[in-house]
Amino acid sequence: MALFRSQNLSLWISMILFLGFCSCFCCNSKDDSSIHELLRSMGLPAGLVPKQVKSYTVAENGRLEVFLDGPCMAKYENRVIFESVFSANLSYGSLIGVEGMSQEELFLWLPVKDIIVNYPTSGVVLIDIGVAHKQLSLSLFEDPPDCSIPQAAFGNRLRNQRAFESLR
Ligand SMILES: *[C@@H]1O[C@H](CO)[C@@H](O)[C@H](O)[C@H]1NC(C)=O
Protein backbone atom coordinates (compact mmCIF):
# COMPACT_ATOMS: atom_id res chain seq x y z
CA MET A 1 0.00 0.00 0.00
CA ALA A 2 2.83 2.38 0.90
CA LEU A 3 4.28 1.82 -2.49
CA PHE A 4 0.95 2.77 -4.12
CA ARG A 5 0.65 5.92 -2.03
CA SER A 6 4.11 7.09 -3.03
CA GLN A 7 3.20 6.60 -6.65
CA ASN A 8 -0.14 8.34 -6.39
CA LEU A 9 0.56 10.77 -9.19
CA SER A 10 1.66 8.21 -11.70
CA LEU A 11 -1.26 6.01 -10.69
CA TRP A 12 -3.65 8.85 -11.36
CA ILE A 13 -2.01 9.56 -14.68
CA SER A 14 -2.17 5.99 -15.80
CA MET A 15 -5.77 5.73 -14.63
CA ILE A 16 -6.72 8.82 -16.61
CA LEU A 17 -4.92 7.52 -19.68
CA PHE A 18 -6.59 4.16 -19.22
CA LEU A 19 -10.06 5.70 -18.90
CA GLY A 20 -9.41 7.95 -21.89
CA PHE A 21 -8.35 4.95 -23.91
CA CYS A 22 -11.42 3.01 -22.78
CA SER A 23 -13.91 5.75 -23.56
CA CYS A 24 -12.33 6.22 -27.00
CA PHE A 25 -12.51 2.54 -27.64
CA CYS A 26 -16.08 2.21 -26.37
CA CYS A 27 -17.46 5.20 -28.26
CA ASN A 28 -15.85 4.25 -31.52
CA SER A 29 -17.08 0.72 -31.42
CA LYS A 30 -20.53 1.93 -30.37
CA ASP A 31 -20.73 4.39 -33.27
CA ASP A 32 -19.53 1.76 -35.68
CA SER A 33 -21.96 -0.86 -34.55
CA SER A 34 -25.06 1.19 -33.79
CA ILE A 35 -26.05 1.77 -37.42
CA HIS A 36 -25.70 -1.95 -37.94
CA GLU A 37 -27.69 -2.65 -34.78
CA LEU A 38 -30.33 -0.23 -36.01
CA LEU A 39 -30.60 -2.04 -39.33
CA ARG A 40 -30.93 -5.39 -37.59
CA SER A 41 -33.65 -4.01 -35.33
CA MET A 42 -35.48 -2.91 -38.49
CA GLY A 43 -35.41 -6.38 -40.01
CA LEU A 44 -32.58 -5.49 -42.38
CA PRO A 45 -29.20 -7.19 -42.70
CA ALA A 46 -26.36 -5.18 -41.11
CA GLY A 47 -24.16 -5.65 -44.17
CA LEU A 48 -26.25 -3.24 -46.26
CA VAL A 49 -24.04 -0.54 -44.78
CA PRO A 50 -20.23 -0.83 -44.85
CA LYS A 51 -18.01 -1.05 -41.77
CA GLN A 52 -16.52 2.42 -42.24
CA VAL A 53 -19.48 4.50 -41.11
CA LYS A 54 -18.57 7.82 -39.48
CA SER A 55 -22.03 8.71 -38.24
CA TYR A 56 -25.68 8.59 -39.15
CA THR A 57 -28.92 10.38 -38.45
CA VAL A 58 -32.55 9.36 -38.64
CA ALA A 59 -34.98 12.22 -39.23
CA GLU A 60 -38.46 12.27 -37.73
CA ASN A 61 -39.93 11.28 -41.07
CA GLY A 62 -37.76 8.17 -41.13
CA ARG A 63 -35.11 9.44 -43.54
CA LEU A 64 -31.83 7.73 -42.72
CA GLU A 65 -28.61 9.57 -43.60
CA VAL A 66 -25.29 7.76 -43.38
CA PHE A 67 -21.97 9.60 -43.42
CA LEU A 68 -18.68 8.10 -44.58
CA ASP A 69 -15.22 9.65 -44.75
CA GLY A 70 -15.52 9.71 -48.52
CA PRO A 71 -16.97 7.74 -51.41
CA CYS A 72 -15.92 4.12 -51.34
CA MET A 73 -16.44 0.79 -53.01
CA ALA A 74 -17.59 -2.48 -51.47
CA LYS A 75 -18.02 -5.91 -53.00
CA TYR A 76 -21.11 -8.04 -52.53
CA GLU A 77 -22.04 -10.16 -55.54
CA ASN A 78 -21.37 -7.11 -57.71
CA ARG A 79 -19.46 -4.03 -56.74
CA VAL A 80 -21.28 -1.20 -55.02
CA ILE A 81 -20.21 2.42 -54.66
CA PHE A 82 -21.34 4.40 -51.64
CA GLU A 83 -21.16 8.19 -51.87
CA SER A 84 -19.81 10.03 -48.81
CA VAL A 85 -23.41 10.62 -47.78
CA PHE A 86 -26.11 8.20 -48.67
CA SER A 87 -29.68 8.19 -47.54
CA ALA A 88 -32.95 6.30 -47.74
CA ASN A 89 -36.38 6.14 -46.17
CA LEU A 90 -35.99 3.58 -43.43
CA SER A 91 -38.91 1.46 -42.41
CA TYR A 92 -39.24 -2.09 -41.19
CA GLY A 93 -37.74 -4.39 -43.81
CA SER A 94 -36.98 -1.74 -46.40
CA LEU A 95 -34.85 1.16 -47.54
CA ILE A 96 -36.91 3.10 -50.07
CA GLY A 97 -35.78 6.00 -52.24
CA VAL A 98 -32.09 5.25 -51.78
CA GLU A 99 -29.73 8.04 -52.82
CA GLY A 100 -25.96 7.88 -53.02
CA MET A 101 -25.52 4.18 -53.72
CA SER A 102 -24.88 2.58 -57.11
CA GLN A 103 -24.31 -0.93 -58.25
CA GLU A 104 -22.19 -2.21 -61.10
CA GLU A 105 -24.24 -4.02 -63.67
CA LEU A 106 -22.82 -5.08 -67.04
CA PHE A 107 -20.03 -2.47 -66.78
CA LEU A 108 -22.43 0.34 -65.92
CA TRP A 109 -22.99 1.94 -62.54
CA LEU A 110 -26.71 2.08 -61.88
CA PRO A 111 -28.23 3.92 -58.93
CA VAL A 112 -29.89 1.67 -56.38
CA LYS A 113 -33.45 2.87 -55.76
CA ASP A 114 -35.01 0.50 -53.26
CA ILE A 115 -33.81 -2.33 -51.04
CA ILE A 116 -36.54 -4.58 -49.73
CA VAL A 117 -36.37 -7.46 -47.30
CA ASN A 118 -40.06 -8.07 -46.78
CA TYR A 119 -39.67 -11.53 -45.42
CA PRO A 120 -36.43 -11.92 -43.47
CA THR A 121 -37.13 -15.63 -43.40
CA SER A 122 -37.23 -15.88 -47.19
CA GLY A 123 -33.46 -15.37 -47.30
CA VAL A 124 -33.73 -12.93 -50.19
CA VAL A 125 -32.90 -9.25 -50.59
CA LEU A 126 -34.72 -7.47 -53.40
CA ILE A 127 -32.74 -4.65 -55.00
CA ASP A 128 -34.44 -2.26 -57.39
CA ILE A 129 -31.94 -0.65 -59.76
CA GLY A 130 -34.55 0.95 -61.97
CA VAL A 131 -33.99 -1.16 -65.09
CA ALA A 132 -34.27 -4.38 -63.11
CA HIS A 133 -35.13 -6.00 -59.82
CA LYS A 134 -32.42 -8.21 -58.50
CA GLN A 135 -32.91 -10.94 -55.95
CA LEU A 136 -29.81 -11.57 -53.93
CA SER A 137 -29.16 -13.99 -51.13
CA LEU A 138 -29.59 -12.44 -47.69
CA SER A 139 -26.37 -14.17 -46.62
CA LEU A 140 -24.38 -11.80 -48.88
CA PHE A 141 -25.41 -8.94 -46.59
CA GLU A 142 -24.99 -10.49 -43.18
CA ASP A 143 -21.65 -8.88 -42.31
CA PRO A 144 -20.80 -5.23 -42.99
CA PRO A 145 -18.27 -5.20 -45.87
CA ASP A 146 -15.02 -3.27 -46.03
CA CYS A 147 -15.37 -0.20 -48.18
CA SER A 148 -12.20 1.00 -49.92
CA ILE A 149 -11.28 3.79 -52.29
CA PRO A 150 -9.71 2.38 -55.47
CA GLN A 151 -8.91 5.37 -57.66
CA ALA A 152 -8.73 3.36 -60.88
CA ALA A 153 -12.24 2.08 -60.43
CA PHE A 154 -13.59 5.56 -59.92
CA GLY A 155 -11.92 6.57 -63.18
CA ASN A 156 -13.71 3.67 -64.83
CA ARG A 157 -17.00 4.74 -63.38
CA LEU A 158 -16.62 8.21 -64.85
CA ARG A 159 -15.68 6.79 -68.24
CA ASN A 160 -18.65 4.43 -68.10
CA GLN A 161 -20.99 7.21 -67.23
CA ARG A 162 -19.74 9.29 -70.12
CA ALA A 163 -20.17 6.32 -72.46
CA PHE A 164 -23.63 5.72 -71.06
CA GLU A 165 -24.60 9.36 -71.52
CA SER A 166 -23.29 9.42 -75.09
CA LEU A 167 -25.55 6.46 -75.87
CA ARG A 168 -28.63 8.47 -74.99
C1 LIG B 1 -39.36 9.36 -48.31
O1 LIG B 1 -40.00 9.97 -47.21
C2 LIG B 1 -40.39 11.32 -47.45
C3 LIG B 1 -40.92 11.87 -46.15
O2 LIG B 1 -41.81 11.00 -45.54
C4 LIG B 1 -41.42 11.35 -48.58
O3 LIG B 1 -41.78 12.67 -48.84
C5 LIG B 1 -40.79 10.73 -49.82
O4 LIG B 1 -41.76 10.67 -50.85
C6 LIG B 1 -40.30 9.34 -49.52
N1 LIG B 1 -39.60 8.81 -50.69
C7 LIG B 1 -39.96 7.67 -51.28
C8 LIG B 1 -39.19 7.31 -52.50
O5 LIG B 1 -40.86 6.99 -50.87
The ligand as an SDF file (V2000), in Angstrom:
LIG
                    3D

 14 14  0  0  0  0  0  0  0  0999 V2000
  -39.3600    9.3600  -48.3080 C   0  0  0  0  0  0  0  0  0  0  0  0
  -40.0000    9.9670  -47.2120 O   0  0  0  0  0  0  0  0  0  0  0  0
  -40.3860   11.3170  -47.4500 C   0  0  0  0  0  0  0  0  0  0  0  0
  -40.9160   11.8700  -46.1500 C   0  0  0  0  0  0  0  0  0  0  0  0
  -41.8090   10.9990  -45.5400 O   0  0  0  0  0  0  0  0  0  0  0  0
  -41.4160   11.3490  -48.5780 C   0  0  0  0  0  0  0  0  0  0  0  0
  -41.7810   12.6670  -48.8440 O   0  0  0  0  0  0  0  0  0  0  0  0
  -40.7920   10.7250  -49.8190 C   0  0  0  0  0  0  0  0  0  0  0  0
  -41.7590   10.6670  -50.8480 O   0  0  0  0  0  0  0  0  0  0  0  0
  -40.3000    9.3370  -49.5150 C   0  0  0  0  0  0  0  0  0  0  0  0
  -39.6050    8.8130  -50.6870 N   0  0  0  0  0  0  0  0  0  0  0  0
  -39.9600    7.6730  -51.2800 C   0  0  0  0  0  0  0  0  0  0  0  0
  -39.1900    7.3050  -52.4990 C   0  0  0  0  0  0  0  0  0  0  0  0
  -40.8640    6.9850  -50.8700 O   0  0  0  0  0  0  0  0  0  0  0  0
  1  2  1  0
  1 10  1  0
  2  3  1  0
  3  4  1  0
  3  6  1  0
  4  5  1  0
  6  7  1  0
  6  8  1  0
  8  9  1  0
  8 10  1  0
 10 11  1  0
 11 12  1  0
 12 13  1  0
 12 14  2  0
M  END
$$$$
